[in-house]
Amino acid sequence: MQRKEVWLLMRNYVIKLCVSGILLFLIFVNVDLGEAMAAASSLPARSIFMVILLQLGSNTVAAYRWFLIMRRIGCGENFFYYLQSYYKGTFFNQGLPTSIGGDAVRIHDCARRNPSMSDCFHGVFIDRFIGLAGLLILNIIALTLNNRILPPHIHVFLLTTVCLLLGALAALLLFHRIALFRNNRYLSFIGQLSRRYQQVYADPVSVFLQLGLSIAIHLMAMTAFFILGVGIGLDFSLGVYLVLVPPVVLLTILPISLAGWGIREGAMIGFFLLVGADRSRVLTFSLLYGLLALTCSLPGLAVYLLQKSKV
């Protein structure tokens, strides 16, 4: 990597670290820190254990989904290889400027064993897309079944937005049939991705299996949010968490902060205030989840250090 590229990477990292720091500072000065600490100290140990177990389960099933995608594309590594790479990517997600930084790690790992870099790129991004589709479907179901949690105008806006996003993901299956995405030198990569997308989901069994896995992955994660929230006094039903948390997860993908820190806390507070939650408890809830998610990514650090020592 050239010196200029390193400088640009470091500059972007520092900028996004500053954005996270400023956002967290603005949030902290508007909450009761004593109340936040009291909420954290009231969290039962069994809740922490359950959250970690569910998060590890969610990560492991997500690695299996990625393994199935890569097998459909034609990459022949075993599940354990993809499991290690997925956890390594999850760890890097926690420290890089966006919540998708670990994807570059997964692409690099895949390329070490497969001659086609494009296959590795397509496999990782198809995995991202089907994961996002599962989150959107889960949120659509929750919004439809719990249509009185949010004010009507916000409910309609969220439902419309997630439906449009899901429609856009489904439309990607057809992009390779459009001449613009086949022939244009700048847009042809979308057509290639669309062709691979269709290859992976050429039959209904693959579609339903991987959508089912994606929904299960996010349901485990939302259940972890629910257990953690109830443990610190946010006594809302699972339906409330299924309505409010997925939009927050979507916002953390935006490349404007360090791994979503600050964005997640601000969005959590904004959404949960709509249902009458205490601001300090919501902040504690979001920070604890971030720390527990980081804890659950530590197997990826162990994999990274072990592999590095063998090079």
Backbone bond lengths (Angstrom), bond angles and torsions (degrees), N, CA, C in turn:
res aa  C-N    CA-C-N  psi(-1)  N-CA   C-N-CA  omega(-1)  CA-C   N-CA-C  phi
1 M - - - 1.466 - - 1.529 109.33 -
2 Q 1.337 116.01 130.84 1.444 120.99 -177.91 1.528 111.41 -72.05
3 R 1.367 114.36 159.77 1.456 119.49 -177.12 1.529 111.58 -60.27
4 K 1.340 116.72 -38.58 1.463 120.18 -179.76 1.523 111.06 -63.52
5 E 1.331 117.19 -41.46 1.459 121.08 179.37 1.524 111.27 -65.20
6 V 1.330 115.90 -40.13 1.464 120.18 177.63 1.528 110.34 -62.57
7 W 1.342 115.64 -43.01 1.467 119.98 -179.77 1.522 111.05 -62.99
8 L 1.343 117.31 -42.76 1.464 120.96 179.19 1.525 110.99 -64.27
9 L 1.348 115.98 -40.82 1.461 119.96 178.54 1.518 111.12 -62.62
10 M 1.337 116.22 -45.03 1.460 120.37 179.86 1.529 110.97 -65.94
11 R 1.336 116.70 -39.21 1.461 119.86 178.91 1.520 110.92 -61.89
12 N 1.330 116.69 -46.16 1.463 120.27 179.53 1.525 111.27 -63.44
13 Y 1.333 114.75 -39.00 1.464 119.33 179.32 1.530 110.53 -62.08
14 V 1.323 116.15 -46.50 1.473 121.07 -178.43 1.526 110.15 -64.84
15 I 1.325 116.90 -42.15 1.465 120.09 179.61 1.526 110.70 -60.38
16 K 1.310 116.88 -45.69 1.459 119.90 -177.18 1.536 111.64 -73.22
17 L 1.325 115.66 -30.80 1.457 118.95 172.81 1.527 109.93 -63.85
18 C 1.328 116.66 -40.89 1.465 120.65 178.05 1.520 111.60 -65.44
19 V 1.326 116.62 -39.30 1.472 120.39 177.87 1.526 109.98 -60.73
20 S 1.337 116.47 -46.66 1.465 119.88 177.91 1.518 111.18 -60.69
21 G 1.347 116.03 -43.43 1.457 119.79 -179.49 1.519 112.53 -63.07
22 I 1.316 117.06 -43.53 1.469 120.99 -179.83 1.527 110.64 -65.16
23 L 1.331 116.25 -44.70 1.469 119.77 -179.86 1.527 111.10 -61.77
24 L 1.330 116.50 -44.33 1.462 119.65 179.69 1.531 111.15 -65.66
25 F 1.326 117.03 -38.27 1.467 119.93 177.76 1.530 110.63 -61.70
26 L 1.329 116.97 -46.84 1.465 120.77 -179.94 1.527 111.73 -62.18
27 I 1.332 115.67 -33.84 1.468 119.53 178.28 1.526 110.56 -72.11
28 F 1.335 116.62 -44.43 1.462 120.74 -176.59 1.529 112.10 -63.45
29 V 1.324 117.91 -36.54 1.466 119.23 -177.35 1.522 112.00 -73.32
30 N 1.327 116.79 -7.93 1.465 120.04 -179.07 1.525 112.95 -111.94
31 V 1.329 116.14 15.40 1.462 119.38 177.64 1.517 109.34 -127.65
32 D 1.316 114.45 162.83 1.457 121.46 176.00 1.525 107.70 -87.05
33 L 1.335 117.47 104.15 1.457 120.60 -175.74 1.526 111.97 -65.85
34 G 1.333 116.36 -31.45 1.464 119.36 176.20 1.514 111.38 -62.92
35 E 1.327 116.39 -42.78 1.460 121.24 177.56 1.523 110.52 -65.64
36 A 1.329 116.15 -38.46 1.464 120.03 179.16 1.525 110.88 -64.16
37 M 1.328 117.25 -43.33 1.458 120.82 179.29 1.518 111.45 -66.18
38 A 1.335 116.78 -38.54 1.457 120.78 178.43 1.526 110.81 -63.69
39 A 1.340 116.53 -39.24 1.464 120.30 178.42 1.519 110.63 -64.93
40 A 1.338 116.88 -41.10 1.463 120.86 179.95 1.524 111.10 -64.79
41 S 1.333 116.56 -40.50 1.464 119.80 -178.05 1.520 112.92 -71.68
42 S 1.331 116.79 -18.37 1.463 120.10 -179.76 1.523 113.17 -85.80
43 L 1.330 117.59 -5.05 1.465 121.11 -176.93 1.527 110.46 -70.36
44 P 1.334 118.48 121.31 1.473 120.82 -179.72 1.529 111.55 -67.54
45 A 1.302 116.64 147.61 1.462 121.77 179.23 1.517 111.28 -61.67
46 R 1.340 116.78 -34.89 1.473 119.24 -179.68 1.525 111.40 -65.03
47 S 1.318 116.88 -30.98 1.470 119.91 177.16 1.519 110.28 -67.44
48 I 1.328 116.61 -41.92 1.471 120.75 177.37 1.522 110.06 -60.04
49 F 1.339 115.63 -44.77 1.461 120.69 -179.74 1.525 110.85 -61.10
50 M 1.329 117.41 -44.67 1.465 121.34 -179.16 1.529 111.57 -65.81
51 V 1.324 116.66 -40.13 1.466 120.16 178.86 1.529 110.39 -62.32
52 I 1.331 116.53 -45.88 1.471 120.25 179.59 1.519 110.49 -62.95
53 L 1.322 117.20 -42.20 1.459 121.21 -179.58 1.528 111.01 -62.75
54 L 1.322 116.42 -44.66 1.468 120.43 179.83 1.527 111.32 -67.06
55 Q 1.324 117.43 -38.70 1.461 120.17 -179.79 1.521 110.95 -68.21
56 L 1.318 117.30 -40.94 1.466 120.54 176.50 1.524 110.58 -64.38
57 G 1.333 116.52 -39.76 1.457 120.24 177.30 1.516 111.51 -63.67
58 S 1.326 116.11 -42.04 1.462 120.91 178.45 1.526 110.88 -61.93
59 N 1.323 117.57 -44.44 1.463 121.19 179.24 1.527 111.95 -63.71
60 T 1.322 116.50 -38.98 1.465 120.75 -177.34 1.527 110.98 -69.44
61 V 1.330 116.86 -42.85 1.470 119.96 177.52 1.530 110.09 -65.54
62 A 1.339 117.54 -36.78 1.462 121.06 177.22 1.530 110.79 -63.11
63 A 1.333 117.12 -38.74 1.468 120.39 176.62 1.529 110.61 -63.83
64 Y 1.334 116.81 -37.92 1.465 120.52 177.91 1.525 110.99 -65.35
65 R 1.335 116.99 -39.98 1.470 120.16 176.64 1.519 110.53 -60.29
66 W 1.337 117.03 -44.15 1.464 120.58 178.57 1.524 110.99 -62.52
67 F 1.323 116.97 -39.72 1.470 121.93 176.90 1.532 110.65 -58.62
68 L 1.332 117.33 -43.61 1.464 120.81 179.25 1.527 111.10 -63.55
69 I 1.324 116.61 -40.17 1.469 120.69 179.01 1.523 110.58 -63.39
70 M 1.322 117.34 -47.53 1.456 120.58 -178.20 1.523 110.83 -65.75
71 R 1.313 117.89 -32.66 1.463 120.06 176.95 1.523 110.91 -67.13
72 R 1.350 116.93 -37.70 1.459 120.86 177.20 1.533 111.00 -65.55
73 I 1.324 116.70 -34.72 1.463 120.67 179.49 1.526 111.47 -72.63
74 G 1.345 115.91 -28.02 1.459 119.43 178.35 1.510 114.61 119.26
75 C 1.324 117.29 8.53 1.466 121.26 177.31 1.523 109.15 -85.91
76 G 1.329 116.95 134.65 1.461 118.89 -166.16 1.510 117.74 -105.58
77 E 1.333 119.32 11.75 1.464 119.32 -179.58 1.527 111.43 -69.45
78 N 1.347 115.96 156.75 1.461 119.57 -178.19 1.537 111.21 -80.69
79 F 1.330 115.03 170.10 1.459 121.17 -176.52 1.519 111.77 -59.37
80 F 1.333 117.78 -39.07 1.465 120.42 -176.46 1.529 111.01 -62.38
81 Y 1.312 117.13 -35.00 1.471 120.39 178.36 1.533 109.73 -62.91
82 Y 1.335 116.81 -46.21 1.459 120.11 -179.48 1.530 111.73 -70.77
83 L 1.321 116.91 -31.07 1.463 120.49 176.75 1.531 110.36 -62.79
84 Q 1.340 116.49 -46.51 1.461 119.94 178.61 1.530 111.00 -61.65
85 S 1.329 116.15 -45.12 1.457 119.92 -178.36 1.524 111.28 -65.50
86 Y 1.333 116.39 -38.23 1.468 119.65 -179.32 1.527 110.65 -64.24
87 Y 1.311 116.81 -44.17 1.468 119.42 179.13 1.525 111.13 -66.50
88 K 1.330 116.60 -35.92 1.458 119.37 177.23 1.529 109.67 -64.19
89 G 1.332 116.54 -43.55 1.460 120.05 176.80 1.516 112.11 -62.98
90 T 1.331 116.65 -38.18 1.462 120.71 178.17 1.521 111.01 -62.13
91 F 1.330 116.56 -40.02 1.464 119.12 177.75 1.525 111.02 -64.15
92 F 1.322 116.95 -44.94 1.467 119.58 179.89 1.526 111.57 -66.38
93 N 1.324 117.32 -27.81 1.469 120.08 175.60 1.518 111.96 -59.50
94 Q 1.319 116.64 -30.93 1.455 120.01 -176.04 1.525 113.13 -76.53
95 G 1.341 117.69 -16.39 1.451 119.31 -175.39 1.507 116.06 -121.57
96 L 1.349 117.48 -6.57 1.452 120.21 179.86 1.524 110.24 -94.41
97 P 1.338 118.42 167.01 1.459 121.38 -169.20 1.510 117.13 -61.66
98 T 1.315 120.64 -17.27 1.457 121.24 175.06 1.511 108.52 -135.83
99 S 1.339 116.64 172.96 1.460 120.66 179.28 1.516 112.31 -79.80
100 I 1.339 119.31 6.49 1.463 121.24 176.95 1.528 111.47 -116.06
101 G 1.344 117.37 11.74 1.460 119.89 -178.54 1.515 113.17 -61.41
102 G 1.317 117.79 -31.88 1.458 121.24 -179.18 1.508 113.47 -68.93
103 D 1.334 118.20 -14.33 1.460 120.73 178.44 1.523 110.73 -63.20
104 A 1.336 117.17 -36.79 1.462 120.75 177.66 1.527 110.49 -62.64
105 V 1.329 116.55 -36.10 1.462 121.21 177.68 1.521 110.01 -65.46
106 R 1.322 116.35 -43.59 1.472 119.73 179.33 1.525 111.90 -64.88
107 I 1.330 116.92 -40.75 1.464 120.47 178.22 1.527 110.11 -62.61
108 H 1.330 116.19 -42.96 1.470 120.69 178.91 1.519 110.82 -62.42
109 D 1.328 117.76 -44.35 1.469 121.54 178.88 1.520 110.80 -60.41
110 C 1.314 115.25 -45.92 1.459 120.69 -178.40 1.525 110.65 -63.00
111 A 1.331 116.84 -41.00 1.464 121.40 -177.38 1.530 112.20 -67.15
112 R 1.315 117.81 -22.31 1.466 121.03 178.10 1.522 111.73 -66.66
113 R 1.334 117.09 -25.92 1.464 121.45 -176.39 1.536 113.34 -112.52
114 N 1.329 117.12 -8.10 1.461 120.51 -176.32 1.527 109.30 -128.17
115 P 1.342 117.47 135.26 1.465 120.35 -175.72 1.523 114.11 -70.36
116 S 1.341 117.44 -23.11 1.459 120.40 -175.47 1.528 111.05 -97.54
117 M 1.340 116.59 108.51 1.451 120.72 176.66 1.523 110.98 -63.88
118 S 1.341 116.99 -35.52 1.463 120.35 -178.93 1.521 111.01 -63.85
119 D 1.333 117.73 -37.07 1.468 120.21 177.08 1.524 110.79 -62.44
120 C 1.325 116.16 -40.91 1.467 120.61 179.93 1.525 110.34 -65.76
121 F 1.329 115.96 -44.98 1.465 120.83 178.22 1.525 110.33 -60.68
122 H 1.320 116.81 -49.02 1.465 120.62 -178.42 1.520 111.41 -62.24
123 G 1.333 116.99 -42.27 1.458 120.05 -177.98 1.516 112.64 -61.92
124 V 1.331 116.72 -42.79 1.462 120.69 -179.58 1.526 110.74 -67.06
125 F 1.329 116.96 -42.66 1.462 118.82 -177.26 1.517 112.64 -75.43
126 I 1.325 118.20 -30.56 1.460 119.79 172.66 1.520 109.83 -65.35
127 D 1.329 115.99 -39.17 1.465 119.94 175.76 1.522 110.62 -60.50
128 R 1.329 117.06 -42.07 1.474 121.14 176.53 1.526 111.03 -60.73
129 F 1.328 116.22 -45.04 1.461 120.39 -175.96 1.527 111.77 -65.86
130 I 1.335 117.38 -43.12 1.462 119.37 -178.15 1.527 109.83 -71.55
131 G 1.331 116.68 -31.02 1.461 119.46 174.07 1.511 111.41 -65.78
132 L 1.315 116.42 -42.97 1.467 121.12 177.23 1.520 110.64 -63.60
133 A 1.334 116.81 -39.43 1.466 120.20 178.55 1.526 111.15 -60.95
134 G 1.340 117.10 -41.15 1.461 120.02 177.98 1.513 112.17 -62.49
135 L 1.341 116.41 -40.53 1.465 120.61 178.26 1.522 110.80 -63.82
136 L 1.339 116.66 -42.77 1.467 121.16 -179.31 1.526 111.22 -65.37
137 I 1.321 116.56 -42.67 1.472 119.99 179.28 1.522 110.43 -62.75
138 L 1.330 116.52 -44.37 1.463 120.61 179.09 1.520 110.44 -60.79
139 N 1.336 117.03 -41.56 1.461 120.83 -179.91 1.526 111.71 -69.23
140 I 1.332 117.42 -37.36 1.466 121.01 177.53 1.527 110.41 -62.76
141 I 1.331 116.30 -44.65 1.472 120.36 178.59 1.525 110.31 -61.07
142 A 1.344 115.77 -45.26 1.471 120.14 -179.02 1.521 111.10 -64.05
143 L 1.319 117.61 -43.34 1.464 120.90 179.90 1.522 111.24 -65.34
144 T 1.321 116.90 -35.63 1.465 121.03 -179.92 1.527 111.54 -70.32
145 L 1.335 116.16 -40.46 1.474 120.11 -177.46 1.526 112.75 -81.92
146 N 1.331 116.92 -20.28 1.475 121.18 -177.36 1.528 108.92 -124.68
147 N 1.323 115.81 64.85 1.466 119.62 -171.98 1.528 113.98 -85.69
148 R 1.333 117.25 7.80 1.466 119.54 179.23 1.528 112.68 -116.71
149 I 1.317 117.18 7.19 1.463 120.25 -179.68 1.523 111.13 -73.42
150 L 1.322 116.25 -43.50 1.462 122.22 -176.52 1.524 111.02 -103.48
151 P 1.330 118.02 157.61 1.466 120.22 171.78 1.535 109.66 -55.26
152 P 1.329 118.08 144.34 1.473 121.21 -173.40 1.522 114.48 -52.09
153 H 1.342 118.16 -43.57 1.465 119.26 -176.00 1.524 111.43 -68.10
154 I 1.340 117.45 -34.67 1.463 120.16 178.07 1.526 110.06 -72.61
155 H 1.333 116.05 -39.68 1.462 120.76 178.20 1.530 110.45 -59.50
156 V 1.314 117.19 -47.95 1.470 121.37 -179.27 1.527 110.49 -63.48
157 F 1.328 116.85 -42.17 1.467 120.59 179.77 1.531 110.95 -61.96
158 L 1.339 117.33 -47.17 1.465 120.44 -179.62 1.524 111.51 -64.06
159 L 1.327 116.77 -45.48 1.463 120.33 -178.57 1.524 110.66 -62.85
160 T 1.318 116.82 -42.33 1.463 120.75 178.39 1.525 111.10 -63.54
161 T 1.332 116.09 -43.34 1.462 120.52 -178.15 1.521 111.86 -63.46
162 V 1.325 117.23 -47.35 1.467 119.03 -177.54 1.532 111.05 -69.22
163 C 1.323 117.79 -32.40 1.470 120.51 176.13 1.526 110.80 -66.09
164 L 1.322 117.14 -41.27 1.465 120.82 177.91 1.527 111.14 -65.34
165 L 1.323 117.16 -40.73 1.459 120.44 177.76 1.518 111.22 -63.54
166 L 1.333 116.77 -41.71 1.461 120.37 178.37 1.527 110.40 -64.97
167 G 1.330 116.35 -39.85 1.459 120.23 177.10 1.524 112.08 -62.26
168 A 1.332 116.33 -38.08 1.467 120.49 178.58 1.527 110.97 -64.96
169 L 1.332 117.09 -39.88 1.465 120.17 177.89 1.520 111.04 -65.38
170 A 1.343 116.48 -39.83 1.463 119.97 178.17 1.525 110.95 -66.70
171 A 1.333 116.92 -36.36 1.468 121.19 -178.38 1.519 111.89 -65.51
172 L 1.342 117.44 -23.90 1.457 120.41 -179.93 1.531 111.38 -58.81
173 L 1.311 117.49 -25.48 1.461 121.20 177.88 1.526 111.92 -62.52
174 L 1.319 117.57 -23.73 1.462 121.93 -173.60 1.521 113.95 -102.97
175 F 1.327 117.56 -9.41 1.467 120.11 -172.97 1.524 113.09 -61.32
176 H 1.338 117.41 -31.34 1.466 119.01 -177.63 1.520 112.21 -68.66
177 R 1.325 117.68 -13.02 1.466 121.27 177.93 1.529 112.42 -86.03
178 I 1.318 116.52 -9.14 1.468 121.19 -178.80 1.523 109.10 -93.11
179 A 1.336 116.39 127.72 1.465 121.39 -174.29 1.527 112.26 -57.17
180 L 1.328 117.03 -36.84 1.462 120.72 -178.79 1.520 111.49 -57.29
181 F 1.343 116.66 -38.78 1.461 120.95 -177.53 1.528 112.24 -87.03
182 R 1.326 116.63 -4.38 1.460 120.21 175.05 1.525 112.19 -97.93
183 N 1.312 116.46 -34.49 1.456 120.29 -168.77 1.527 114.81 -109.25
184 N 1.313 117.82 -24.52 1.458 119.99 -178.01 1.526 110.37 -72.65
185 R 1.331 116.14 129.72 1.471 119.96 -174.71 1.521 112.33 -64.71
186 Y 1.315 118.11 -25.85 1.461 121.74 -177.82 1.534 112.55 -91.59
187 L 1.324 117.11 -22.74 1.467 121.31 -176.22 1.522 113.39 -111.34
188 S 1.322 117.03 -2.27 1.471 119.31 -175.95 1.525 112.38 -63.86
189 F 1.350 116.99 -26.57 1.469 118.90 179.64 1.528 110.84 -63.90
190 I 1.352 117.07 -29.12 1.464 119.99 176.72 1.519 110.06 -68.16
191 G 1.343 115.89 -41.14 1.463 119.30 176.82 1.515 112.40 -62.58
192 Q 1.349 116.56 -39.49 1.464 120.22 178.09 1.522 111.19 -65.55
193 L 1.337 115.84 -41.64 1.461 120.27 177.56 1.524 110.24 -63.51
194 S 1.329 117.00 -41.21 1.457 121.63 178.99 1.536 111.17 -62.14
195 R 1.335 116.27 -39.51 1.471 119.86 179.55 1.527 110.57 -64.86
196 R 1.300 116.59 -42.19 1.469 120.15 177.30 1.535 110.66 -66.72
197 Y 1.297 115.99 -39.44 1.465 122.63 177.24 1.520 109.99 -55.61
198 Q 1.341 116.30 -46.52 1.457 120.55 179.42 1.530 111.51 -67.97
199 Q 1.338 116.51 -35.10 1.455 119.89 178.31 1.525 111.22 -61.65
200 V 1.333 115.75 -42.98 1.467 120.05 -178.63 1.525 110.92 -67.74
201 Y 1.333 116.30 -35.97 1.466 120.50 -175.65 1.523 112.00 -114.41
202 A 1.345 115.06 42.39 1.465 120.39 -178.22 1.523 112.83 -74.70
203 D 1.328 117.31 -18.02 1.471 118.92 179.53 1.524 109.43 -128.17
204 P 1.339 116.91 151.51 1.479 121.13 -176.31 1.524 113.67 -59.41
205 V 1.329 116.88 -30.97 1.468 119.55 -178.20 1.528 110.46 -61.67
206 S 1.327 116.70 -45.13 1.466 120.11 179.31 1.524 111.07 -63.96
207 V 1.340 116.46 -40.88 1.457 120.57 -179.47 1.525 110.64 -61.11
208 F 1.332 116.26 -52.28 1.465 119.88 -175.87 1.523 111.74 -69.65
209 L 1.348 117.19 -35.99 1.457 119.68 179.18 1.526 110.70 -63.31
210 Q 1.333 116.45 -48.94 1.459 118.51 -175.39 1.522 112.86 -76.44
211 L 1.332 117.42 -32.18 1.463 118.31 172.35 1.529 110.17 -65.38
212 G 1.337 116.07 -39.93 1.465 119.68 177.65 1.518 111.68 -61.80
213 L 1.345 116.44 -42.92 1.461 120.17 177.15 1.526 111.10 -62.97
214 S 1.337 116.38 -41.57 1.468 120.17 -179.25 1.522 111.27 -63.92
215 I 1.328 116.58 -42.76 1.466 120.05 178.37 1.527 110.02 -64.07
216 A 1.338 116.43 -42.35 1.469 119.91 178.90 1.527 111.22 -62.77
217 I 1.333 116.89 -40.64 1.473 121.63 178.84 1.523 110.51 -58.96
218 H 1.333 116.06 -48.83 1.461 119.42 -177.83 1.533 111.93 -73.34
219 L 1.316 116.82 -29.47 1.461 119.20 176.86 1.524 110.52 -66.34
220 M 1.336 116.84 -38.52 1.470 119.98 175.41 1.532 110.35 -63.72
221 A 1.332 116.23 -42.66 1.468 119.75 179.77 1.525 111.17 -65.48
222 M 1.347 117.35 -41.67 1.464 120.21 179.48 1.526 111.12 -67.17
223 T 1.345 116.34 -33.98 1.462 119.92 176.19 1.521 110.17 -65.71
224 A 1.342 116.24 -36.28 1.468 120.10 175.61 1.528 110.71 -63.09
225 F 1.337 116.56 -43.91 1.465 120.49 175.11 1.529 110.42 -57.98
226 F 1.320 116.65 -43.99 1.468 122.43 -178.25 1.530 111.47 -61.97
227 I 1.327 116.57 -47.73 1.469 120.45 -179.01 1.523 110.26 -63.72
228 L 1.321 116.64 -42.48 1.461 120.60 179.54 1.529 110.73 -64.81
229 G 1.331 116.52 -44.59 1.461 120.08 -179.10 1.513 112.63 -63.00
230 V 1.323 116.86 -46.29 1.459 120.49 178.73 1.526 110.62 -63.32
231 G 1.335 116.37 -35.28 1.463 120.92 -179.88 1.511 113.78 -63.43
232 I 1.350 117.72 -25.81 1.470 119.63 179.49 1.530 111.98 -107.43
233 G 1.338 115.75 11.82 1.459 118.55 172.28 1.512 116.61 102.42
234 L 1.323 118.65 7.29 1.469 121.04 174.54 1.525 107.87 -90.64
235 D 1.331 114.81 78.73 1.464 120.97 -169.97 1.528 111.94 -83.19
236 F 1.325 114.75 71.74 1.456 121.27 175.62 1.525 108.96 -112.93
237 S 1.323 115.76 161.59 1.455 120.29 179.43 1.529 110.86 -71.58
238 L 1.333 115.80 163.54 1.466 120.58 176.61 1.522 110.09 -59.00
239 G 1.341 117.16 -34.91 1.452 120.86 179.41 1.519 112.40 -58.24
240 V 1.330 117.50 -37.89 1.465 121.34 178.75 1.532 110.11 -63.56
241 Y 1.319 116.92 -43.58 1.461 120.47 179.26 1.525 111.00 -65.92
242 L 1.336 117.21 -37.39 1.465 120.53 178.87 1.524 111.79 -67.62
243 V 1.328 117.09 -25.77 1.462 121.32 177.37 1.520 111.10 -81.76
244 L 1.342 117.40 -43.54 1.461 121.13 -168.81 1.529 115.17 -90.80
245 V 1.326 117.91 -33.17 1.466 119.30 -172.42 1.536 113.59 -77.29
246 P 1.345 120.57 -41.59 1.470 118.97 -179.31 1.527 115.19 -53.98
247 P 1.352 120.55 -42.27 1.474 118.12 176.15 1.531 112.96 -60.89
248 V 1.327 116.24 -32.94 1.466 119.78 177.18 1.530 109.73 -65.74
249 V 1.330 116.41 -43.38 1.471 120.39 178.32 1.521 110.59 -59.32
250 L 1.326 116.77 -41.17 1.467 120.53 178.29 1.524 111.25 -61.61
251 L 1.321 116.63 -40.60 1.467 120.31 -178.22 1.529 111.92 -66.91
252 T 1.332 117.65 -30.03 1.466 119.56 -178.57 1.526 111.91 -69.84
253 I 1.335 117.27 -14.26 1.465 120.27 177.63 1.526 111.10 -72.36
254 L 1.329 116.78 -23.72 1.468 120.51 -178.73 1.527 110.26 -57.98
255 P 1.335 117.61 130.75 1.482 120.98 -174.42 1.521 113.49 -81.96
256 I 1.329 116.36 57.74 1.471 118.57 -177.36 1.524 112.42 -125.51
257 S 1.310 118.17 2.45 1.461 119.75 179.09 1.512 109.56 -147.41
258 L 1.303 116.85 174.79 1.457 122.79 -178.45 1.525 109.48 -82.79
259 A 1.348 116.01 103.29 1.460 122.13 177.66 1.530 113.22 54.57
260 G 1.343 116.12 28.35 1.462 119.85 177.18 1.510 115.59 83.76
261 W 1.355 118.07 -3.13 1.465 120.00 179.21 1.531 109.71 -64.33
262 G 1.290 116.12 136.31 1.455 121.75 -176.70 1.513 111.30 92.62
263 I 1.337 116.57 -51.12 1.463 120.29 174.78 1.520 109.63 -63.71
264 R 1.328 115.71 -47.43 1.467 119.95 -178.85 1.520 110.89 -61.31
265 E 1.326 117.50 -45.16 1.457 120.15 -177.16 1.530 111.72 -65.92
266 G 1.334 116.23 -44.29 1.454 119.38 179.51 1.517 112.48 -64.16
267 A 1.344 116.12 -42.84 1.462 119.98 -180.00 1.528 111.47 -67.73
268 M 1.332 117.03 -39.65 1.464 120.08 177.56 1.522 110.78 -59.10
269 I 1.317 115.91 -47.53 1.462 120.01 -179.21 1.527 109.90 -62.44
270 G 1.335 116.53 -44.41 1.458 120.13 -179.05 1.516 112.78 -60.14
271 F 1.318 117.18 -45.15 1.463 120.47 -178.10 1.531 111.61 -72.78
272 F 1.331 117.15 -43.69 1.461 118.58 -175.91 1.523 112.50 -73.46
273 L 1.322 118.11 -23.19 1.459 119.05 172.67 1.530 111.26 -63.02
274 L 1.323 117.38 -26.79 1.470 121.29 179.31 1.527 111.90 -65.63
275 V 1.339 116.96 -21.81 1.465 119.79 178.79 1.532 111.05 -109.22
276 G 1.334 116.88 14.66 1.458 120.47 173.74 1.513 115.96 84.30
277 A 1.339 118.12 20.32 1.462 120.77 -178.94 1.525 110.67 -75.66
278 D 1.332 115.76 155.91 1.456 121.98 176.34 1.526 109.64 -76.95
279 R 1.331 116.56 128.65 1.465 122.40 -175.33 1.535 111.81 -57.82
280 S 1.324 117.18 -42.98 1.462 120.90 -176.78 1.522 111.53 -66.26
281 R 1.314 116.09 -40.81 1.467 119.54 178.95 1.521 111.78 -67.25
282 V 1.332 116.49 -37.06 1.471 119.53 178.27 1.526 110.43 -65.00
283 L 1.327 116.94 -41.04 1.461 120.20 177.27 1.525 110.61 -61.00
284 T 1.321 116.47 -45.72 1.468 120.66 177.92 1.515 110.80 -59.76
285 F 1.312 116.16 -43.91 1.464 123.47 179.31 1.528 110.94 -57.21
286 S 1.318 116.57 -47.82 1.463 120.57 -177.44 1.530 112.02 -69.14
287 L 1.331 116.86 -43.10 1.463 120.24 179.60 1.521 111.74 -64.68
288 L 1.331 116.18 -42.34 1.470 119.23 179.22 1.517 111.33 -64.35
289 Y 1.332 116.41 -39.16 1.466 117.65 178.82 1.530 109.97 -63.91
290 G 1.326 117.14 -42.32 1.460 119.95 177.84 1.518 112.19 -59.13
291 L 1.333 116.96 -42.28 1.454 120.89 179.49 1.527 111.87 -68.23
292 L 1.336 116.80 -39.01 1.462 120.05 178.82 1.529 110.76 -70.00
293 A 1.332 117.06 -36.21 1.462 119.95 176.04 1.530 110.08 -63.51
294 L 1.329 116.21 -39.64 1.466 119.99 176.40 1.518 110.52 -63.36
295 T 1.335 116.61 -41.52 1.466 121.09 177.78 1.527 110.91 -59.24
296 C 1.335 115.88 -42.01 1.472 120.53 -178.38 1.523 112.68 -72.00
297 S 1.330 116.78 -13.42 1.464 119.61 177.65 1.521 112.34 -90.70
298 L 1.337 117.49 -6.13 1.462 120.60 -175.84 1.532 114.21 -62.07
299 P 1.346 120.41 -28.77 1.473 117.76 172.01 1.526 112.09 -55.76
300 G 1.338 116.65 -31.54 1.459 120.00 177.48 1.524 111.95 -66.61
301 L 1.331 117.33 -36.16 1.461 120.77 175.64 1.523 110.36 -64.44
302 A 1.335 115.55 -41.57 1.467 119.82 179.06 1.533 110.70 -62.24
303 V 1.332 116.35 -42.06 1.470 120.47 177.86 1.525 110.33 -62.21
304 Y 1.329 115.58 -45.52 1.465 120.69 -178.23 1.542 110.81 -60.23
305 L 1.331 116.96 -47.57 1.466 120.94 -178.79 1.522 111.09 -66.08
306 L 1.323 117.35 -38.57 1.462 120.75 179.87 1.521 110.69 -66.58
307 Q 1.315 117.24 -44.19 1.463 120.60 179.65 1.515 111.48 -67.95
308 K 1.337 115.87 -36.59 1.465 119.73 179.77 1.519 110.67 -64.93
309 S 1.328 116.12 -37.25 1.477 120.14 -178.55 1.522 112.61 -69.41
310 K 1.349 115.97 -18.58 1.462 119.64 -178.74 1.522 112.62 -92.62
311 V 1.346 115.69 -10.55 1.464 119.12 -178.61 1.532 110.53 -72.27
